[in-house]
Amino acid sequence: MQTVITDHLDHLLAILIFIARLGDIGTTYLLSPKLKLEANPIIRKFRWPYAIATLLICLIPYVSEQGAVTILVASLMVSMSNSLRLWLVRTVGEEEYYQSVVDAAGRANPQQSIILLFLPGFFMSLLSFIIFMLYPEPDRDWGFWIAAGVFAYAMVLFIYMPASFLRFRKAALRMKQVNIDQWK
């Protein structure tokens, strides 16, 4: 069985990345069809056609199996993260959820919130460093490339979580200003 897997690893990785990307795109659509909750500014700008075009990344295994493992792990983690909120967002709706997050961001202490939003990336980075320590050799250890995927996801968290908070806070401050202007 192991020989079959290693002989066809590129195809297997391509299929798994395709599934992971479908998971990311599908859970994003279920969460935020209007992309109001989408953290990635590139997806927000270029919308669903670009999101669907990211399926082409499943061709990476034919160039680099190691890079493919990294992409697979990160994509699965994004899909998992999206899935965590599905029940709530599907219950209250994208608009109401967005509004509640904007309201909370408007009331939050910005410095404290940013610091707290770095914690998930910190813990994910710590996990990646532990895996890197256990599998230190990229030429021999697939665990090294799994760790690289965990680390890539940590970087996504470090960048997008605070950026999303600031975007939501800016929306809250804009709404507050509109309300003030209406009373003038």
C-alpha positions in Angstrom: 0.0 0.0 0.0 2.8 2.4 0.9 4.4 1.9 -2.5 1.1 2.8 -4.2 0.9 6.0 -2.2 4.5 7.0 -2.9 4.2 6.1 -6.6 1.2 8.4 -6.9 1.9 10.9 -4.2 1.6 13.9 -6.6 -1.9 12.8 -7.7 -3.0 12.1 -4.1 -1.7 15.5 -3.0 -3.5 17.2 -5.9 -6.8 15.6 -5.0 -6.3 16.4 -1.3 -5.5 20.0 -2.0 -8.5 20.3 -4.3 -10.7 19.0 -1.5 -9.1 21.4 1.0 -9.5 24.3 -1.4 -13.2 23.3 -2.0 -13.5 23.2 1.8 -12.1 26.7 2.2 -14.2 28.1 -0.7 -17.3 26.2 0.4 -17.1 27.2 4.1 -16.4 30.8 3.1 -19.5 30.8 0.9 -21.6 29.3 3.7 -20.2 31.9 6.1 -20.2 35.0 4.0 -21.8 34.9 0.5 -21.3 38.7 0.2 -17.8 38.3 1.6 -18.4 40.9 4.4 -16.7 38.5 6.8 -13.8 37.5 4.5 -10.4 38.3 6.1 -8.4 38.0 2.9 -8.4 41.4 1.2 -7.5 39.9 -2.2 -10.6 37.7 -2.1 -12.8 40.6 -1.0 -11.5 42.7 -3.9 -11.6 40.2 -6.7 -14.6 38.3 -5.3 -15.7 34.8 -6.1 -14.1 34.3 -9.6 -10.7 34.7 -7.9 -11.7 32.4 -5.0 -12.6 29.7 -7.5 -9.4 30.3 -9.5 -7.4 29.4 -6.3 -8.5 25.8 -7.1 -5.6 25.8 -9.6 -3.2 25.7 -6.7 -4.0 21.9 -6.6 -1.5 21.6 -9.5 1.4 22.5 -7.1 2.2 18.8 -6.3 3.4 18.4 -9.9 6.0 21.1 -9.2 6.8 20.5 -5.5 5.4 17.7 -3.3 6.9 19.4 -0.3 5.3 22.7 -1.1 2.0 20.9 -1.7 2.1 19.4 1.8 2.6 22.9 3.2 -0.4 24.3 1.1 -2.5 21.3 2.0 -2.0 21.7 5.8 -2.6 25.5 5.7 -5.8 25.1 3.5 -7.2 22.4 5.8 -6.6 24.7 8.8 -8.4 27.6 7.1 -11.3 25.3 6.3 -11.4 24.1 9.9 -11.3 27.7 11.2 -14.2 28.7 8.9 -16.2 25.7 10.0 -16.0 26.7 13.6 -18.4 29.6 13.1 -20.7 28.1 10.6 -23.5 27.1 13.0 -23.6 30.6 14.5 -23.4 32.6 11.3 -25.9 30.4 9.5 -28.3 30.8 12.4 -28.1 34.7 12.7 -27.1 35.5 9.1 -24.1 37.2 7.6 -25.4 40.7 8.1 -26.4 40.3 11.7 -23.1 38.5 12.6 -21.2 41.2 10.7 -23.0 43.9 12.6 -22.4 42.3 16.0 -18.7 42.0 15.2 -18.5 45.6 14.1 -20.4 46.7 17.2 -18.0 44.8 19.4 -14.9 46.1 17.6 -16.2 49.6 18.0 -16.5 49.1 21.8 -13.3 47.2 22.2 -10.0 48.5 23.6 -8.0 48.5 20.3 -4.5 47.9 21.9 -5.7 45.1 24.1 -7.7 43.6 21.3 -4.7 43.6 18.9 -2.6 41.9 21.6 -5.2 39.3 22.2 -5.6 38.7 18.5 -1.9 37.8 18.2 -2.4 34.9 20.6 -3.8 32.4 18.1 -0.9 33.0 15.8 1.5 32.7 18.7 0.1 29.3 19.8 0.0 28.1 16.2 3.6 29.2 15.7 4.6 27.4 18.9 3.0 24.2 17.5 4.9 24.6 14.3 8.2 25.1 16.1 7.6 21.9 18.1 6.9 20.0 14.9 10.0 21.5 13.3 12.1 20.4 16.3 10.8 16.8 16.0 11.2 16.7 12.2 14.1 19.0 11.5 15.3 17.7 8.1 13.4 18.9 5.1 15.0 16.3 2.8 14.0 13.3 5.0 11.1 14.4 7.2 7.6 15.0 5.8 6.8 16.4 9.3 9.0 19.3 8.4 6.6 20.3 5.6 3.6 19.7 7.8 5.2 22.1 10.3 5.7 24.6 7.4 2.0 24.4 6.7 1.1 25.0 10.4 3.6 28.0 10.3 2.0 29.3 7.1 -1.4 29.2 8.8 0.1 31.0 11.9 1.3 33.8 9.6 -2.2 34.0 8.2 -3.5 34.4 11.7 -0.9 37.0 12.6 -1.8 39.1 9.6 -5.5 38.7 9.0 -6.9 38.6 12.5 -5.6 42.0 13.6 -6.3 43.4 10.1 -9.9 42.1 10.2 -10.4 43.6 13.7 -9.1 47.0 12.4 -11.4 46.8 9.4 -14.4 46.1 11.6 -13.4 48.8 14.0 -13.1 51.3 11.1 -16.6 50.3 10.0 -17.9 50.9 13.6 -16.2 54.3 13.7 -17.7 55.2 10.3 -21.2 54.2 11.5 -20.7 56.2 14.7 -19.7 59.3 12.6 -22.7 58.8 10.3 -25.0 58.7 13.4 -23.4 61.9 14.8 -23.8 63.6 11.4 -27.5 62.7 11.3 -28.1 64.5 14.6 -26.5 67.7 13.5 
